[in-house]
């Protein structure tokens, strides 16, 4: 079975996004977001190459890929590094943020 590693930064992002949905939408939508995220991570772990390469040149980010959560949460992106047996989840961020600056400043 493929594995999903979650960095502390990704865990914090996941909690923050759940709280945002819970406060601004509903607990049901927040829970649906968690389920959609887990479903997307399972798909990525099985086929890490399906995400889009980010193209960052910073050390450690050369192989970083992104993939939308899906199931109605496509604006939320999963940023991960492919592993031989799964994925290493680095961040979970809204796609409208200044992503290049965040990653190049080392916020991963």
C-alpha positions as CSV (number, residue, x, y, z in Angstrom):
1,X,0.0,0.0,0.0
2,X,1.2,3.5,-0.9
3,X,2.0,5.9,2.0
4,X,1.3,9.5,2.7
5,X,3.7,11.4,4.8
6,X,2.3,14.7,6.2
7,X,4.8,17.4,7.3
8,X,3.9,19.5,10.3
9,X,3.3,22.5,8.0
10,X,0.7,20.5,6.0
11,X,-1.0,19.3,9.2
12,X,-1.3,22.9,10.3
13,X,-2.7,23.9,6.9
14,X,-5.3,21.1,7.0
15,X,-6.5,22.2,10.5
16,X,-6.6,25.8,9.5
17,X,-8.6,25.1,6.4
18,X,-11.0,22.9,8.3
19,X,-11.5,25.6,10.9
20,X,-12.1,28.2,8.1
21,X,-14.8,26.0,6.5
22,X,-16.4,25.3,9.9
23,X,-16.6,29.0,10.8
24,X,-17.5,30.3,7.4
25,X,-19.7,27.5,6.0
26,X,-20.6,24.6,8.2
27,X,-19.1,21.6,10.1
28,X,-20.6,19.4,7.4
29,X,-18.7,21.2,4.7
30,X,-15.5,21.2,6.8
31,X,-15.8,17.5,7.3
32,X,-16.5,17.0,3.5
33,X,-13.3,19.0,2.9
34,X,-11.3,16.5,5.1
35,X,-12.8,13.5,3.3
36,X,-12.0,15.0,-0.1
37,X,-8.5,15.8,0.9
38,X,-7.9,12.2,2.1
39,X,-9.4,10.8,-1.1
40,X,-7.1,13.0,-3.2
41,X,-4.1,12.0,-1.1
42,X,-4.9,8.3,-1.6
43,X,-5.0,8.8,-5.3
44,X,-1.7,10.8,-5.3
45,X,0.0,8.1,-3.2
46,X,-0.9,5.5,-5.7
47,X,0.1,7.6,-8.7
48,X,2.4,10.5,-7.5
49,X,3.1,11.6,-11.1
50,X,-0.5,12.8,-11.8
51,X,0.1,16.2,-10.2
52,X,1.5,19.2,-12.1
53,X,5.2,20.0,-11.6
54,X,5.6,23.4,-9.9
55,X,8.9,24.3,-11.6
56,X,10.5,25.9,-8.6
57,X,14.3,26.1,-8.7
58,X,14.9,26.4,-5.0
59,X,16.8,23.6,-3.4
60,X,14.5,20.9,-2.2
61,X,11.6,22.1,-4.3
62,X,12.8,21.0,-7.8
63,X,10.4,18.0,-7.8
64,X,7.5,19.7,-5.9
65,X,4.1,19.0,-7.5
66,X,0.6,20.3,-7.0
67,X,-2.8,18.7,-7.2
68,X,-6.2,20.1,-6.5
69,X,-8.2,18.6,-3.6
70,X,-11.2,18.0,-5.8
71,X,-14.8,17.1,-4.9
72,X,-15.8,20.8,-4.9
73,X,-12.6,22.1,-3.3
74,X,-10.5,22.5,-6.4
75,X,-9.1,25.9,-5.4
76,X,-7.3,24.3,-2.5
77,X,-4.0,22.7,-3.7
78,X,-2.0,19.9,-2.3
79,X,1.8,20.5,-2.6
80,X,3.8,17.3,-2.4
81,X,7.1,15.6,-3.2
82,X,6.8,12.2,-5.0
83,X,8.3,9.3,-3.2
84,X,9.1,5.8,-4.6
85,X,6.2,4.4,-2.5
86,X,3.8,7.4,-2.1
87,X,3.9,11.1,-1.4
88,X,5.4,13.6,1.1
89,X,2.7,16.3,1.6
90,X,4.4,19.6,2.2
91,X,1.6,22.2,2.2
92,X,-2.1,22.7,1.6
93,X,-2.8,26.1,0.3
94,X,-5.5,28.1,-1.5
95,X,-4.4,28.6,-5.1
96,X,-5.0,32.4,-5.1
97,X,-2.1,33.0,-2.6
98,X,1.3,34.2,-3.8
99,X,2.6,30.6,-3.9
100,X,5.9,31.3,-5.5
101,X,6.9,33.8,-2.8
102,X,5.7,31.5,0.0
103,X,7.8,28.6,-1.3
104,X,10.9,30.6,-2.3
105,X,11.0,32.2,1.2
106,X,11.1,28.7,2.7
107,X,7.6,28.6,4.1
108,X,7.3,24.8,3.6
